[in-house]
């Protein structure tokens, strides 16, 4: 399973905190994490192994969208900051559209991501 992780600057700490709650599950060898560059650096410092792509504004969002279009991702977790402006908003919209086109589950906040991860944990216990 490959999970893509992205977080706007104001949400990076939230992403690390969220992932820490599922650390045992995410450290299993059959789960691969991929993230945009800066988000990936934060995740890596928290003790996770993660494939880091470009920073979001430099094309990381587009790289993750390309992976989604090629059906290389199982889930995308993107903690967006809806109260701030982002110069790469067209890339964000494109990523969300690609997830919809290719039917890739997309969580844009911790509550939705929590439901995804709890469901995955239940599936693994069976």
C-alpha positions as protocol buffer text, in pm:
chain_id: "A"
residue {
  index: 1
  type: UNK
  ca { x: 0 y: 0 z: 0 }
}
residue {
  index: 2
  type: UNK
  ca { x: 131 y: 344 z: -94 }
}
residue {
  index: 3
  type: UNK
  ca { x: 2 y: 652 z: 86 }
}
residue {
  index: 4
  type: UNK
  ca { x: 75 y: 1008 z: -33 }
}
residue {
  index: 5
  type: UNK
  ca { x: 104 y: 1279 z: 232 }
}
residue {
  index: 6
  type: UNK
  ca { x: 83 y: 1654 z: 178 }
}
residue {
  index: 7
  type: UNK
  ca { x: 27 y: 1938 z: 424 }
}
residue {
  index: 8
  type: UNK
  ca { x: 16 y: 2312 z: 379 }
}
residue {
  index: 9
  type: UNK
  ca { x: 262 y: 2500 z: 601 }
}
residue {
  index: 10
  type: UNK
  ca { x: 5 y: 2572 z: 870 }
}
residue {
  index: 11
  type: UNK
  ca { x: -91 y: 2203 z: 885 }
}
residue {
  index: 12
  type: UNK
  ca { x: 248 y: 2026 z: 888 }
}
residue {
  index: 13
  type: UNK
  ca { x: 252 y: 1988 z: 1267 }
}
residue {
  index: 14
  type: UNK
  ca { x: -103 y: 1849 z: 1248 }
}
residue {
  index: 15
  type: UNK
  ca { x: 14 y: 1592 z: 993 }
}
residue {
  index: 16
  type: UNK
  ca { x: 302 y: 1475 z: 1210 }
}
residue {
  index: 17
  type: UNK
  ca { x: 75 y: 1457 z: 1516 }
}
residue {
  index: 18
  type: UNK
  ca { x: -185 y: 1262 z: 1317 }
}
residue {
  index: 19
  type: UNK
  ca { x: 69 y: 1012 z: 1182 }
}
residue {
  index: 20
  type: UNK
  ca { x: 216 y: 959 z: 1529 }
}
residue {
  index: 21
  type: UNK
  ca { x: -119 y: 820 z: 1637 }
}
residue {
  index: 22
  type: UNK
  ca { x: -84 y: 542 z: 1378 }
}
residue {
  index: 23
  type: UNK
  ca { x: 292 y: 492 z: 1404 }
}
residue {
  index: 24
  type: UNK
  ca { x: 285 y: 117 z: 1475 }
}
residue {
  index: 25
  type: UNK
  ca { x: 62 y: 54 z: 1176 }
}
residue {
  index: 26
  type: UNK
  ca { x: 256 y: 285 z: 942 }
}
residue {
  index: 27
  type: UNK
  ca { x: 595 y: 135 z: 1027 }
}
residue {
  index: 28
  type: UNK
  ca { x: 494 y: -200 z: 878 }
}
residue {
  index: 29
  type: UNK
  ca { x: 698 y: -296 z: 573 }
}
residue {
  index: 30
  type: UNK
  ca { x: 402 y: -328 z: 337 }
}
residue {
  index: 31
  type: UNK
  ca { x: 311 y: 40 z: 374 }
}
residue {
  index: 32
  type: UNK
  ca { x: 505 y: 299 z: 176 }
}
residue {
  index: 33
  type: UNK
  ca { x: 480 y: 669 z: 249 }
}
residue {
  index: 34
  type: UNK
  ca { x: 547 y: 933 z: -14 }
}
residue {
  index: 35
  type: UNK
  ca { x: 526 y: 1306 z: 55 }
}
residue {
  index: 36
  type: UNK
  ca { x: 598 y: 1645 z: -87 }
}
residue {
  index: 37
  type: UNK
  ca { x: 944 y: 1768 z: 11 }
}
residue {
  index: 38
  type: UNK
  ca { x: 892 y: 1990 z: 312 }
}
residue {
  index: 39
  type: UNK
  ca { x: 609 y: 1781 z: 453 }
}
residue {
  index: 40
  type: UNK
  ca { x: 826 y: 1473 z: 402 }
}
residue {
  index: 41
  type: UNK
  ca { x: 1112 y: 1631 z: 597 }
}
residue {
  index: 42
  type: UNK
  ca { x: 881 y: 1692 z: 895 }
}
residue {
  index: 43
  type: UNK
  ca { x: 750 y: 1334 z: 873 }
}
residue {
  index: 44
  type: UNK
  ca { x: 1102 y: 1194 z: 847 }
}
residue {
  index: 45
  type: UNK
  ca { x: 1213 y: 1385 z: 1158 }
}
residue {
  index: 46
  type: UNK
  ca { x: 925 y: 1219 z: 1344 }
}
residue {
  index: 47
  type: UNK
  ca { x: 1081 y: 879 z: 1276 }
}
residue {
  index: 48
  type: UNK
  ca { x: 901 y: 765 z: 962 }
}
residue {
  index: 49
  type: UNK
  ca { x: 1060 y: 640 z: 644 }
}
residue {
  index: 50
  type: UNK
  ca { x: 921 y: 847 z: 359 }
}
residue {
  index: 51
  type: UNK
  ca { x: 1000 y: 902 z: -8 }
}
residue {
  index: 52
  type: UNK
  ca { x: 1034 y: 1279 z: -50 }
}
residue {
  index: 53
  type: UNK
  ca { x: 935 y: 1447 z: -375 }
}
residue {
  index: 54
  type: UNK
  ca { x: 964 y: 1815 z: -468 }
}
residue {
  index: 55
  type: UNK
  ca { x: 814 y: 2079 z: -243 }
}
residue {
  index: 56
  type: UNK
  ca { x: 447 y: 2143 z: -326 }
}
residue {
  index: 57
  type: UNK
  ca { x: 496 y: 2488 z: -484 }
}
residue {
  index: 58
  type: UNK
  ca { x: 790 y: 2353 z: -687 }
}
residue {
  index: 59
  type: UNK
  ca { x: 591 y: 2067 z: -840 }
}
residue {
  index: 60
  type: UNK
  ca { x: 544 y: 1811 z: -562 }
}
residue {
  index: 61
  type: UNK
  ca { x: 165 y: 1832 z: -583 }
}
residue {
  index: 62
  type: UNK
  ca { x: 190 y: 1764 z: -956 }
}
residue {
  index: 63
  type: UNK
  ca { x: 424 y: 1469 z: -896 }
}
residue {
  index: 64
  type: UNK
  ca { x: 172 y: 1314 z: -658 }
}
residue {
  index: 65
  type: UNK
  ca { x: -109 y: 1381 z: -909 }
}
residue {
  index: 66
  type: UNK
  ca { x: 95 y: 1199 z: -1175 }
}
residue {
  index: 67
  type: UNK
  ca { x: 139 y: 902 z: -940 }
}
residue {
  index: 68
  type: UNK
  ca { x: -238 y: 901 z: -879 }
}
residue {
  index: 69
  type: UNK
  ca { x: -307 y: 911 z: -1254 }
}
residue {
  index: 70
  type: UNK
  ca { x: -76 y: 613 z: -1301 }
}
residue {
  index: 71
  type: UNK
  ca { x: -264 y: 427 z: -1025 }
}
residue {
  index: 72
  type: UNK
  ca { x: 50 y: 409 z: -810 }
}
residue {
  index: 73
  type: UNK
  ca { x: -126 y: 542 z: -497 }
}
residue {
  index: 74
  type: UNK
  ca { x: -386 y: 384 z: -272 }
}
residue {
  index: 75
  type: UNK
  ca { x: -470 y: 689 z: -61 }
}
residue {
  index: 76
  type: UNK
  ca { x: -389 y: 1061 z: -64 }
}
residue {
  index: 77
  type: UNK
  ca { x: -391 y: 1253 z: 264 }
}
residue {
  index: 78
  type: UNK
  ca { x: -372 y: 1629 z: 205 }
}
residue {
  index: 79
  type: UNK
  ca { x: -413 y: 1849 z: 511 }
}
residue {
  index: 80
  type: UNK
  ca { x: -515 y: 2175 z: 346 }
}
residue {
  index: 81
  type: UNK
  ca { x: -524 y: 2515 z: 511 }
}
residue {
  index: 82
  type: UNK
  ca { x: -853 y: 2660 z: 385 }
}
residue {
  index: 83
  type: UNK
  ca { x: -795 y: 2995 z: 556 }
}
residue {
  index: 84
  type: UNK
  ca { x: -472 y: 3088 z: 377 }
}
residue {
  index: 85
  type: UNK
  ca { x: -386 y: 3174 z: 16 }
}
residue {
  index: 86
  type: UNK
  ca { x: -158 y: 2940 z: -174 }
}
residue {
  index: 87
  type: UNK
  ca { x: 21 y: 3041 z: -495 }
}
residue {
  index: 88
  type: UNK
  ca { x: 11 y: 2683 z: -623 }
}
residue {
  index: 89
  type: UNK
  ca { x: -367 y: 2648 z: -579 }
}
residue {
  index: 90
  type: UNK
  ca { x: -411 y: 2536 z: -944 }
}
residue {
  index: 91
  type: UNK
  ca { x: -184 y: 2238 z: -867 }
}
residue {
  index: 92
  type: UNK
  ca { x: -393 y: 2159 z: -558 }
}
residue {
  index: 93
  type: UNK
  ca { x: -713 y: 2168 z: -761 }
}
residue {
  index: 94
  type: UNK
  ca { x: -554 y: 1949 z: -1030 }
}
residue {
  index: 95
  type: UNK
  ca { x: -450 y: 1691 z: -768 }
}
residue {
  index: 96
  type: UNK
  ca { x: -800 y: 1679 z: -624 }
}
residue {
  index: 97
  type: UNK
  ca { x: -949 y: 1642 z: -973 }
}
residue {
  index: 98
  type: UNK
  ca { x: -709 y: 1359 z: -1059 }
}
residue {
  index: 99
  type: UNK
  ca { x: -803 y: 1177 z: -737 }
}
residue {
  index: 100
  type: UNK
  ca { x: -1169 y: 1206 z: -838 }
}
residue {
  index: 101
  type: UNK
  ca { x: -1106 y: 1095 z: -1199 }
}
residue {
  index: 102
  type: UNK
  ca { x: -905 y: 788 z: -1093 }
}
residue {
  index: 103
  type: UNK
  ca { x: -1113 y: 709 z: -784 }
}
residue {
  index: 104
  type: UNK
  ca { x: -825 y: 754 z: -537 }
}
residue {
  index: 105
  type: UNK
  ca { x: -949 y: 810 z: -179 }
}
residue {
  index: 106
  type: UNK
  ca { x: -859 y: 1164 z: -71 }
}
residue {
  index: 107
  type: UNK
  ca { x: -876 y: 1298 z: 284 }
}
residue {
  index: 108
  type: UNK
  ca { x: -830 y: 1673 z: 325 }
}
residue {
  index: 109
  type: UNK
  ca { x: -861 y: 1692 z: 702 }
}
residue {
  index: 110
  type: UNK
  ca { x: -767 y: 1485 z: 1007 }
}
residue {
  index: 111
  type: UNK
  ca { x: -1122 y: 1356 z: 1068 }
}
residue {
  index: 112
  type: UNK
  ca { x: -1146 y: 1201 z: 720 }
}
residue {
  index: 113
  type: UNK
  ca { x: -790 y: 1065 z: 736 }
}
residue {
  index: 114
  type: UNK
  ca { x: -865 y: 913 z: 1077 }
}
residue {
  index: 115
  type: UNK
  ca { x: -1161 y: 724 z: 930 }
}
residue {
  index: 116
  type: UNK
  ca { x: -945 y: 591 z: 645 }
}
residue {
  index: 117
  type: UNK
  ca { x: -673 y: 471 z: 880 }
}
residue {
  index: 118
  type: UNK
  ca { x: -912 y: 315 z: 1130 }
}
residue {
  index: 119
  type: UNK
  ca { x: -1080 y: 127 z: 845 }
}
residue {
  index: 120
  type: UNK
  ca { x: -741 y: 4 z: 718 }
}
residue {
  index: 121
  type: UNK
  ca { x: -649 y: -110 z: 1068 }
}
residue {
  index: 122
  type: UNK
  ca { x: -975 y: -306 z: 1091 }
}
residue {
  index: 123
  type: UNK
  ca { x: -911 y: -471 z: 755 }
}
residue {
  index: 124
  type: UNK
  ca { x: -561 y: -576 z: 861 }
}
residue {
  index: 125
  type: UNK
  ca { x: -692 y: -738 z: 1179 }
}
residue {
  index: 126
  type: UNK
  ca { x: -918 y: -974 z: 984 }
}
